[in-house]
Amino acid sequence: MQVKILRIWVTLWALFAAAIAPAADLSNLSETDRKAFGQEVKRYLMENPEVIFEAVDAFKAQQAASEAQNDFALVQQYSAALFDDGFSYQGGNLEGDITLVEFIDYRCGYCKKAFQDLNELLETDGNVRLILKELPILGEASVVASRFAIAVKQLYGADAYKQVHDALFSLPGQPTPAALSKISHKLDLDRDKILDHMASNDVADEISKTAELAQKMKISGTPTFVMQDEMLRGYLPLESMQAMLRDKRG
């Protein structure tokens, strides 16, 4: 926070200097003149406080543009791992014109909201390919849920995984052994076989690879989305997703 405030004040100083002394070489000011100039900056800002807000807005816009450029470069650099890693679930229309990747955690409140929105998006837009990446970052319960879902996917395939995925996001409480047993029974899956596989290296390896990708892409929270070439950090309402789809399609 202090660094950002310092940057804003530097921006204000530069704007003021450009406005009132475009021809001056401020680096050659004496200590006395520098103090006088500082007092003049202070006086000007007190008389024109709107300049502060303009500078803050300009600073935020500059930061947002820089972050967007960095995220674009990260998506390009790691596109193979994002869109074709060989293990992440793929659903929706596998031949769709838009690919949407989501990094998820089953204990994440905003992921649960996004889950509902994505279901509606896929129902109303039949031309989206969805890729789900398990990123359990919110504690042991998150890891248990993710291991359970991945174990089901590796043992029973994509359709069973999607059913478990939906069940876990609809789970009102913690993914306790009793809750996981109930899901297994309801979907006619072998609970003991799944529980044994949850501890396997194959499951751990998948979680590790996704975590490594997230670290490389500076993803530290869920949900995080990638829509084609654009990274979206945080929850995005259905209407915003639909608007972005329209924009991507031109």
C-alpha positions as CSV (number, residue, x, y, z in Angstrom):
1,M,0.0,0.0,0.0
2,Q,2.8,2.4,0.9
3,V,4.5,1.7,-2.4
4,K,1.3,2.5,-4.3
5,I,0.9,5.8,-2.5
6,L,4.5,6.7,-3.2
7,R,4.0,6.0,-6.9
8,I,0.8,8.1,-7.0
9,W,2.7,11.0,-5.4
10,V,5.5,10.6,-7.9
11,T,2.9,10.7,-10.6
12,L,1.3,13.9,-9.1
13,W,4.7,15.5,-8.9
14,A,5.4,14.7,-12.6
15,L,2.0,15.9,-13.7
16,F,2.4,19.2,-11.8
17,A,5.9,19.7,-13.1
18,A,4.8,19.1,-16.6
19,A,1.9,21.5,-16.2
20,I,3.7,24.5,-14.6
21,A,7.4,24.0,-15.6
22,P,7.7,22.1,-18.9
23,A,11.0,23.8,-19.7
24,A,12.6,23.5,-16.3
25,D,15.3,21.1,-15.5
26,L,14.2,20.0,-12.0
27,S,17.3,17.8,-11.5
28,N,19.4,21.0,-11.2
29,L,17.3,22.7,-8.6
30,S,19.0,23.8,-5.4
31,E,17.8,22.5,-2.1
32,T,16.1,25.8,-1.4
33,D,14.4,25.9,-4.8
34,R,13.4,22.2,-4.4
35,K,11.7,23.0,-1.1
36,A,10.0,25.9,-2.6
37,F,8.8,23.8,-5.5
38,G,7.5,21.2,-3.1
39,Q,5.5,23.9,-1.2
40,E,4.1,25.1,-4.6
41,V,3.1,21.5,-5.4
42,K,1.3,21.3,-2.1
43,R,-0.5,24.6,-2.6
44,Y,-1.5,23.7,-6.1
45,L,-3.0,20.3,-5.0
46,M,-4.8,21.9,-2.1
47,E,-6.4,24.4,-4.5
48,N,-7.0,21.8,-7.2
49,P,-7.8,18.5,-5.3
50,E,-9.4,17.0,-8.4
51,V,-5.9,16.5,-9.8
52,I,-5.3,13.9,-7.1
53,F,-8.3,11.8,-8.2
54,E,-7.3,12.2,-11.9
55,A,-3.8,11.0,-11.1
56,V,-5.1,8.1,-9.1
57,D,-7.4,7.1,-11.9
58,A,-4.6,7.4,-14.4
59,F,-2.4,5.3,-12.2
60,K,-5.0,2.6,-11.8
61,A,-5.6,2.5,-15.5
62,Q,-1.9,2.2,-16.2
63,Q,-1.6,-0.6,-13.7
64,A,-4.6,-2.5,-15.1
65,A,-3.2,-2.2,-18.7
66,S,0.2,-3.5,-17.5
67,E,-1.3,-6.4,-15.7
68,A,-3.5,-7.3,-18.7
69,Q,-0.5,-7.3,-20.9
70,N,1.5,-9.5,-18.5
71,D,-1.5,-12.0,-18.2
72,F,-1.8,-12.1,-22.0
73,A,1.9,-13.1,-22.3
74,L,1.4,-15.8,-19.6
75,V,-1.5,-17.3,-21.5
76,Q,0.5,-17.4,-24.7
77,Q,3.5,-18.9,-22.9
78,Y,1.6,-21.7,-21.2
79,S,-1.1,-22.3,-23.7
80,A,-0.2,-26.0,-24.2
81,A,-0.6,-26.7,-20.4
82,L,-3.8,-24.6,-20.3
83,F,-5.6,-26.1,-23.2
84,D,-4.2,-29.5,-23.8
85,D,-2.5,-31.0,-20.7
86,G,-3.9,-34.4,-21.4
87,F,-5.6,-34.9,-18.0
88,S,-7.9,-31.9,-17.2
89,Y,-11.6,-32.5,-17.6
90,Q,-13.1,-31.1,-20.9
91,G,-16.8,-30.6,-21.3
92,G,-19.4,-28.5,-23.1
93,N,-18.9,-28.5,-26.8
94,L,-15.5,-30.1,-27.4
95,E,-15.5,-28.5,-30.9
96,G,-16.7,-25.1,-29.6
97,D,-15.3,-21.9,-31.0
98,I,-14.5,-20.5,-27.6
99,T,-12.5,-22.3,-24.9
100,L,-13.0,-21.4,-21.2
101,V,-10.6,-22.7,-18.6
102,E,-11.4,-22.5,-14.9
103,F,-9.1,-23.1,-11.9
104,I,-11.4,-24.4,-9.1
105,D,-11.5,-25.2,-5.4
106,Y,-14.6,-27.0,-4.1
107,R,-14.5,-25.0,-0.8
108,C,-14.4,-21.6,-2.5
109,G,-17.6,-19.6,-2.2
110,Y,-17.2,-17.7,-5.4
111,C,-16.4,-21.0,-7.2
112,K,-19.8,-22.2,-6.1
113,K,-21.4,-19.1,-7.6
114,A,-19.4,-19.5,-10.8
115,F,-20.5,-23.2,-10.9
116,Q,-24.1,-22.2,-11.2
117,D,-23.4,-19.5,-13.8
118,L,-21.3,-21.9,-15.9
119,N,-24.0,-24.4,-16.0
120,E,-26.4,-21.8,-17.3
121,L,-23.8,-20.6,-19.8
122,L,-23.2,-24.0,-21.2
123,E,-27.0,-24.6,-21.4
124,T,-27.7,-21.4,-23.3
125,D,-24.5,-21.3,-25.4
126,G,-23.8,-24.5,-27.2
127,N,-20.5,-23.5,-28.6
128,V,-18.2,-23.3,-25.5
129,R,-15.5,-25.8,-24.6
130,L,-15.0,-25.9,-20.8
131,I,-11.8,-27.1,-19.2
132,L,-11.7,-27.6,-15.4
133,K,-8.4,-27.5,-13.4
134,E,-8.3,-28.7,-9.8
135,L,-6.5,-26.2,-7.6
136,P,-7.2,-27.0,-4.0
137,I,-5.7,-24.1,-2.0
138,L,-8.2,-23.6,0.9
139,G,-7.0,-26.2,3.3
140,E,-7.2,-30.0,3.8
141,A,-11.0,-30.2,3.0
142,S,-10.2,-28.7,-0.4
143,V,-7.5,-31.3,-1.0
144,V,-9.8,-34.2,0.0
145,A,-12.5,-33.0,-2.3
146,S,-10.1,-32.5,-5.2
147,R,-8.5,-35.9,-4.7
148,F,-11.9,-37.6,-4.6
149,A,-12.9,-35.9,-7.9
150,I,-9.7,-36.7,-9.7
151,A,-9.7,-40.3,-8.4
152,V,-13.2,-40.7,-9.9
153,K,-12.0,-39.2,-13.2
154,Q,-9.0,-41.4,-13.5
155,L,-11.0,-44.6,-12.5
156,Y,-14.4,-43.9,-14.2
157,G,-13.9,-41.2,-16.9
158,A,-15.1,-37.8,-17.7
159,D,-18.8,-38.3,-17.3
160,A,-18.5,-39.7,-13.8
161,Y,-16.1,-36.9,-12.9
162,K,-18.6,-34.3,-14.0
163,Q,-21.3,-35.9,-11.8
164,V,-19.0,-35.9,-8.8
165,H,-17.9,-32.3,-9.6
166,D,-21.5,-31.2,-9.5
167,A,-22.2,-33.1,-6.3
168,L,-19.2,-31.6,-4.5
169,F,-20.2,-28.1,-5.5
170,S,-23.7,-28.8,-4.3
171,L,-22.5,-30.3,-1.0
172,P,-23.8,-28.2,1.9
173,G,-21.1,-29.2,4.4
174,Q,-17.6,-30.6,4.5
175,P,-16.4,-33.5,2.3
176,T,-16.4,-35.9,5.2
177,P,-16.0,-39.7,4.6
178,A,-19.7,-40.1,5.2
179,A,-20.5,-37.4,2.6
180,L,-18.1,-38.9,0.0
181,S,-19.6,-42.4,0.7
182,K,-23.1,-41.0,0.0
183,I,-22.0,-39.5,-3.3
184,S,-20.3,-42.7,-4.3
185,H,-23.4,-44.7,-3.4
186,K,-25.8,-42.4,-5.2
187,L,-23.7,-42.6,-8.4
188,D,-23.2,-46.3,-8.1
189,L,-19.4,-46.0,-7.7
190,D,-17.1,-48.2,-5.7
191,R,-16.3,-46.1,-2.6
192,D,-13.4,-48.2,-1.4
193,K,-11.8,-48.3,-4.8
194,I,-12.0,-44.5,-5.0
195,L,-10.7,-44.0,-1.5
196,D,-7.7,-46.2,-2.2
197,H,-6.9,-44.4,-5.4
198,M,-7.2,-40.9,-3.7
199,A,-3.8,-41.7,-2.1
200,S,-2.2,-42.7,-5.4
201,N,0.8,-41.0,-7.0
202,D,-1.3,-40.4,-10.2
203,V,-3.8,-38.2,-8.3
204,A,-1.0,-36.4,-6.5
205,D,0.8,-35.8,-9.7
206,E,-2.2,-34.2,-11.4
207,I,-2.7,-31.8,-8.5
208,S,1.0,-31.0,-8.4
209,K,1.1,-30.2,-12.1
210,T,-1.8,-27.9,-11.9
211,A,-0.4,-26.2,-8.8
212,E,2.9,-25.7,-10.7
213,L,1.1,-24.2,-13.7
214,A,-0.8,-21.8,-11.4
215,Q,2.4,-20.7,-9.7
216,K,4.0,-20.0,-13.1
217,M,1.0,-18.0,-14.2
218,K,0.9,-16.1,-10.9
219,I,-2.5,-17.5,-10.1
220,S,-3.0,-17.4,-6.3
221,G,-6.8,-17.5,-6.0
222,T,-9.9,-19.2,-7.2
223,P,-11.9,-19.0,-9.4
224,T,-9.5,-17.9,-12.1
225,F,-10.6,-18.1,-15.7
226,V,-8.9,-18.1,-19.1
227,M,-11.1,-17.3,-22.0
228,Q,-9.2,-17.8,-25.2
229,D,-6.2,-15.4,-24.8
230,E,-7.5,-13.5,-21.8
231,M,-7.0,-14.2,-18.1
232,L,-9.8,-13.3,-15.7
233,R,-8.8,-13.3,-12.0
234,G,-11.8,-13.7,-9.7
235,Y,-15.5,-14.3,-10.0
236,L,-17.2,-13.1,-13.1
237,P,-21.0,-12.9,-13.2
238,L,-22.9,-14.7,-16.0
239,E,-23.8,-11.5,-17.8
240,S,-20.1,-10.5,-17.9
241,M,-19.1,-13.9,-19.3
242,Q,-21.8,-13.6,-22.0
243,A,-20.7,-10.1,-22.9
244,M,-17.1,-11.3,-23.2
245,L,-18.2,-14.2,-25.4
246,R,-19.9,-11.8,-27.7
247,D,-16.8,-9.6,-27.8
248,K,-14.5,-12.6,-28.6
249,R,-16.7,-13.6,-31.5
250,G,-16.8,-10.1,-32.9
